[in-house]
Amino acid sequence: MKIVVVLFLAFIVFSLFQGMYYLAKDGGERDKTRVVRALTWRIGLSLVLFALLLLGYATGLLQPTGLR
């Protein structure tokens, strides 16, 4: 389960940088669909990751650890 969380985080960061790249590359063009699509993927992946974390906690697959 922890590997899945790390993979989701990696894809979220990749999508964020992809959106930043498209924003810089497409600069002054009116059509920003690639930027919007990349950021939409990031938001969707973030929501799925949050749901997976809640599900993992509810089922006991992920245990919270306190900072000592």
Backbone as ProteinMPNN parsed JSONL, in Angstrom:
{"seq_chain_A": "MKIVVVLFLAFIVFSLFQGMYYLAKDGGERDKTRVVRALTWRIGLSLVLFALLLLGYATGLLQPTGLR", "coords_chain_A": {"N_chain_A": [[0.829, -1.198, 0.0], [1.999, 1.196, 0.702], [3.784, 1.615, -1.346], [2.09, 2.137, -3.452], [1.041, 4.603, -2.66], [3.349, 6.197, -2.771], [3.872, 6.02, -5.524], [1.598, 7.313, -6.549], [2.063, 9.885, -5.514], [4.375, 10.51, -6.951], [3.361, 10.561, -9.591], [1.604, 12.703, -9.322], [3.342, 14.862, -8.82], [4.777, 14.767, -11.221], [2.724, 15.44, -13.041], [2.203, 18.026, -12.182], [4.61, 19.37, -12.831], [4.531, 18.937, -15.557], [2.318, 20.464, -16.301], [3.363, 22.979, -15.653], [5.454, 23.138, -17.494], [4.021, 23.104, -19.935], [2.627, 25.488, -19.615], [4.689, 27.369, -19.677], [5.781, 26.838, -22.215], [3.66, 27.141, -24.056], [3.076, 29.741, -23.702], [1.982, 32.664, -24.931], [-0.203, 31.819, -26.374], [-3.684, 31.379, -27.147], [-5.006, 28.992, -26.725], [-5.147, 26.901, -24.14], [-5.404, 24.22, -23.502], [-3.758, 22.018, -22.979], [-2.452, 22.691, -20.62], [-4.593, 22.922, -18.839], [-5.563, 20.305, -18.96], [-3.404, 18.839, -17.879], [-3.304, 19.872, -15.275], [-5.846, 19.166, -14.411], [-5.606, 16.395, -14.349], [-3.786, 16.249, -12.236], [-5.309, 17.166, -10.064], [-7.334, 15.237, -10.04], [-5.82, 12.892, -9.525], [-4.866, 13.565, -6.997], [-7.233, 13.603, -5.493], [-8.005, 10.908, -5.705], [-5.829, 9.714, -4.418], [-6.188, 10.75, -1.834], [-8.624, 9.534, -1.175], [-7.794, 6.846, -1.24], [-5.988, 6.851, 0.896], [-7.725, 7.374, 3.036], [-9.335, 5.078, 2.852], [-7.402, 3.083, 3.29], [-6.685, 3.678, 5.917], [-9.144, 3.249, 7.188], [-9.542, 0.514, 6.78], [-7.414, -0.558, 8.073], [-5.025, -1.072, 6.828], [-3.159, 0.932, 6.634], [-1.419, 2.415, 9.208], [-1.513, 5.066, 11.491], [1.301, 6.873, 12.643], [2.766, 8.334, 15.467], [4.665, 11.305, 16.06], [7.612, 11.278, 17.848]], "CA_chain_A": [[0.0, 0.0, 0.0], [2.864, 2.373, 0.766], [4.36, 1.801, -2.675], [1.032, 2.763, -4.249], [0.99, 6.001, -2.241], [4.531, 6.864, -3.32], [3.675, 6.134, -6.966], [0.625, 8.378, -6.776], [2.738, 11.159, -5.282], [5.28, 10.755, -8.074], [2.556, 10.964, -10.74], [1.07, 14.037, -9.042], [4.429, 15.812, -9.038], [5.031, 14.772, -12.664], [1.656, 16.19, -13.679], [2.396, 19.429, -11.824], [5.69, 19.896, -13.654], [4.074, 18.903, -16.938], [1.488, 21.656, -16.465], [4.241, 24.14, -15.631], [6.154, 23.137, -18.775], [3.087, 23.529, -20.977], [2.32, 26.89, -19.394], [5.826, 28.152, -20.157], [5.996, 26.613, -23.64], [2.542, 27.67, -24.837], [3.115, 31.168, -23.392], [0.963, 33.634, -25.286], [-1.287, 31.252, -27.176], [-4.998, 31.412, -26.492], [-5.452, 27.637, -26.425], [-4.413, 26.385, -22.985], [-6.021, 22.944, -23.14], [-2.772, 21.088, -22.41], [-2.226, 23.089, -19.232], [-5.795, 22.567, -18.086], [-5.629, 18.848, -18.883], [-2.378, 18.377, -16.938], [-3.701, 20.233, -13.91], [-7.012, 18.36, -14.081], [-5.068, 15.093, -13.94], [-3.188, 16.391, -10.902], [-6.391, 17.261, -9.081], [-7.975, 13.926, -9.976], [-4.92, 11.966, -8.821], [-4.834, 13.952, -5.583], [-8.473, 13.14, -4.87], [-7.945, 9.445, -5.608], [-4.865, 9.404, -3.362], [-6.825, 11.049, -0.549], [-9.601, 8.472, -0.93], [-7.043, 5.631, -0.913], [-5.46, 6.99, 2.251], [-8.849, 7.186, 3.962], [-9.707, 3.673, 2.786], [-6.34, 2.324, 3.949], [-6.799, 3.9, 7.354], [-10.386, 2.632, 7.663], [-9.413, -0.938, 6.764], [-6.291, -0.959, 8.905], [-3.809, -1.313, 6.045], [-2.222, 2.007, 6.991], [-1.526, 2.799, 10.611], [-0.849, 6.342, 11.774], [2.378, 6.835, 13.629], [2.974, 9.627, 16.091], [6.035, 11.812, 16.114], [8.095, 11.257, 19.231]], "C_chain_A": [[0.87, 1.256, 0.0], [3.503, 2.663, -0.587], [3.349, 2.492, -3.59], [0.942, 4.251, -3.924], [2.167, 6.772, -2.83], [4.406, 7.029, -4.836], [2.664, 7.233, -7.309], [1.259, 9.74, -6.568], [3.68, 11.504, -6.427], [4.498, 11.209, -9.307], [1.965, 12.363, -10.546], [2.137, 15.094, -9.289], [4.764, 15.902, -10.527], [3.982, 15.604, -13.396], [1.779, 17.685, -13.383], [3.487, 20.057, -12.687], [5.329, 19.894, -15.136], [3.201, 20.126, -17.23], [2.322, 22.923, -16.493], [4.998, 24.262, -16.968], [5.242, 23.628, -19.891], [2.733, 25.003, -20.834], [3.442, 27.773, -19.922], [5.997, 28.025, -21.664], [4.909, 27.26, -24.483], [2.337, 29.162, -24.606], [1.922, 32.004, -23.766], [-0.189, 33.084, -26.101], [-2.598, 31.252, -26.402], [-5.433, 30.035, -26.034], [-4.595, 27.036, -25.32], [-4.919, 25.006, -22.564], [-5.018, 21.976, -22.529], [-2.489, 21.416, -20.957], [-3.399, 22.654, -18.367], [-5.889, 21.057, -17.914], [-4.617, 18.303, -17.871], [-2.779, 18.689, -15.499], [-4.96, 19.492, -13.474], [-6.592, 16.96, -13.651], [-4.484, 15.162, -12.537], [-4.262, 16.431, -9.826], [-7.082, 15.91, -8.926], [-7.123, 12.907, -9.229], [-4.85, 12.285, -7.334], [-6.079, 13.477, -4.848], [-8.489, 11.628, -4.698], [-6.968, 9.032, -4.511], [-5.47, 9.651, -1.984], [-7.844, 9.97, -0.191], [-8.904, 7.162, -0.564], [-6.464, 5.69, 0.497], [-6.559, 6.799, 3.297], [-9.282, 5.73, 4.011], [-8.672, 2.793, 3.491], [-6.38, 2.473, 5.455], [-8.032, 3.192, 7.92], [-10.279, 1.109, 7.721], [-8.25, -1.449, 7.604], [-5.015, -1.277, 8.14], [-2.735, -0.275, 6.33], [-2.47, 2.39, 8.446], [-0.835, 4.137, 10.824], [0.232, 6.149, 12.827], [2.572, 8.235, 14.171], [4.435, 10.018, 16.048], [6.465, 11.836, 17.579], [9.344, 12.037, 19.368]], "O_chain_A": [[0.522, 2.259, -0.624], [3.737, 3.821, -0.933], [3.72, 3.335, -4.407], [0.783, 5.072, -4.828], [1.994, 7.882, -3.334], [4.792, 8.065, -5.377], [2.866, 7.992, -8.257], [1.025, 10.658, -7.354], [3.772, 12.664, -6.828], [4.918, 12.139, -9.996], [1.842, 13.121, -11.508], [1.857, 16.119, -9.909], [5.01, 16.994, -11.041], [4.323, 16.39, -14.28], [1.49, 18.514, -14.246], [3.308, 21.154, -13.215], [5.778, 20.761, -15.885], [3.331, 20.749, -18.283], [2.034, 23.841, -17.261], [5.158, 25.361, -17.499], [5.639, 24.467, -20.699], [2.557, 25.695, -21.837], [3.186, 28.806, -20.541], [6.327, 29.008, -22.328], [5.202, 27.863, -25.516], [1.496, 29.776, -25.262], [0.946, 32.063, -23.018], [-1.079, 33.843, -26.484], [-2.62, 31.142, -25.176], [-6.161, 29.918, -25.049], [-3.434, 26.699, -25.551], [-4.863, 24.665, -21.383], [-5.378, 21.19, -21.653], [-2.305, 20.511, -20.144], [-3.212, 22.085, -17.291], [-6.254, 20.577, -16.84], [-4.941, 17.405, -17.094], [-2.609, 17.855, -14.609], [-5.129, 19.216, -12.286], [-7.149, 16.4, -12.707], [-4.665, 14.243, -11.739], [-4.122, 15.789, -8.785], [-7.382, 15.487, -7.81], [-7.632, 12.149, -8.403], [-4.782, 11.378, -6.504], [-5.995, 13.005, -3.714], [-8.933, 11.121, -3.668], [-7.246, 8.101, -3.755], [-5.283, 8.848, -1.069], [-7.92, 9.541, 0.96], [-9.367, 6.442, 0.321], [-6.454, 4.686, 1.209], [-6.348, 6.144, 4.318], [-9.565, 5.201, 5.086], [-9.035, 1.862, 4.209], [-6.138, 1.514, 6.189], [-7.974, 2.606, 9.001], [-10.857, 0.48, 8.607], [-8.123, -2.655, 7.818], [-4.027, -1.706, 8.736], [-1.542, -0.573, 6.272], [-3.603, 2.653, 8.849], [0.3, 4.327, 10.388], [0.087, 5.366, 13.765], [2.545, 9.21, 13.419], [5.324, 9.168, 16.005], [5.752, 12.357, 18.437], [9.897, 12.131, 20.464]]}, "name": "protein", "num_of_chains": 1, "seq": "MKIVVVLFLAFIVFSLFQGMYYLAKDGGERDKTRVVRALTWRIGLSLVLFALLLLGYATGLLQPTGLR"}
